[in-house]
Amino acid sequence: MNRLKAELDKDIRDKLDAVLEPIVLTNDAVEKIMAIFSKHMDLANSPDENHRKKSDLLMGNSFIRELLDGSEQGDFLGLDLGGTNFRVVRVSFKDGKAETTTQYYTLLESVLCGPVAGVFDFIAESLADFVGRYEMAKLHKNIPLGFIFSFPSSQVSINQSVILHWTKTLRCPDGIGDDPVALLQAAIARKAKDLPVDIVAVMSDTVSTLMAGNYLDKDCRIGLILGTGCNAAFVEHISEIDKWTGDDKDPQHVIVNVELGSFGDSGCLDQFRTEYERELDRYSNHPSSFTFEKSCAGMYLGEFVRLILTRLIKEGVLFAGQGDKLMEDRWKFTTSHVTDIESDKGHSTVKTMEVLKKFDLATIATAQDVAIVREVVEVASRRGGHWIAILMAVLVNHVALPEVTIAIDGSLFERHPKYHDSMMEVLNKFCPKSKVKLILTKDGSGQGGAFGAVSALRQAARDLHSA
Ligand code: GLC
């Protein structure tokens, strides 16, 4: 796909192009990646375990089959553990209309890489703080709670799951194989005994975002997270799930959590990966895993850009070969720097200069350097937007409805001024049969946790078993 180019000296232009051209995903690459992703979806869907093992995807049953219908009443809680931030959300329904209160709590780095019990103690204490702050004990009944646990897990029932790996910022030495709901219950017993809550559902943030999106727009069939990590869920017909072993009562659909961050872990994307993605992976928290996520999520985009800039400095294309601070400090160039630079409109370079100042480059940067930095950031961001949109195109074509809304939560999508448009470039071209809309459901993943709790209670009342 074509890209915008700044006017530069011919020699510099040629060198820059030689670095940036391989980063652009061609239409041919898009088609090939779509085909590989479809194949992995089919494998993950197979009733044969040996086939499923060959897929990079989980395509997990979320056990959530009921979407909201507008008749909801009362109070529900959502607990959202995703990366660095942890949030507690209260949703009060009046005749189906949701009013939401959100409180953020920040997990310290020492807790994120310490024993898993420490993480859950923090959650239990924060939950107790929230319940106390909003005087929820006065409700005189246990409040149904949906726990959004956004790490790869294999779901056993609507409120039971098994942790498969840690990803993103979490690096606990233990916890794999445990049930996050049991861990939370144990932490509540330790730190906040008699807390008036019932954990009725556990789900991925993609599932809760879908629920929140569907509350706003009934054409919403896909929930996507583009934040620290990235992943998606979609509404699937039970008849399409070859590995389905649950009942076939109404509703005849269920939300499927794709766990697409690990797409490429088998090596199937190697021919499309750049040297920067490989290097970034080597120095990441979890090397050789979550290949796809490392190509487009917020935790990695800044580092991806920094590695390209480093190469250009080394080749003498940028900053006359200077820029030690930028070249040496891995992970210090963050995705916020990327979104800041992308926020500069037209000829303005105010934001870009602010970022360069942080790396002691503002005084040495020429107008040409600034133009190059902006172009690199744009090309790299656009690649990220295209990557995720390729997988979304497959999901949209799979859902196969004339209008499909994708609900998106996460700081990357929220703050990046051009991700939406980059994604639409791919979706418009590769989803010929559907009109696709992308909506931001800010804080939707937390709110949707409470919505998931509503579904759990409704399903329990209807006795749906979706194993
Ligand atoms: C990571 C997790 C996934 C989650 C996503 C977005 O990819 O493995 O479960 O949905 O991040 O938070």
Residues whose N, C-alpha, C, O or C-beta is under 5 A from the ligand:
A	BS01	GLC	G82 S150 F151 P152 T167 S204 D205 T206 I225 G229 C230 N231 G261
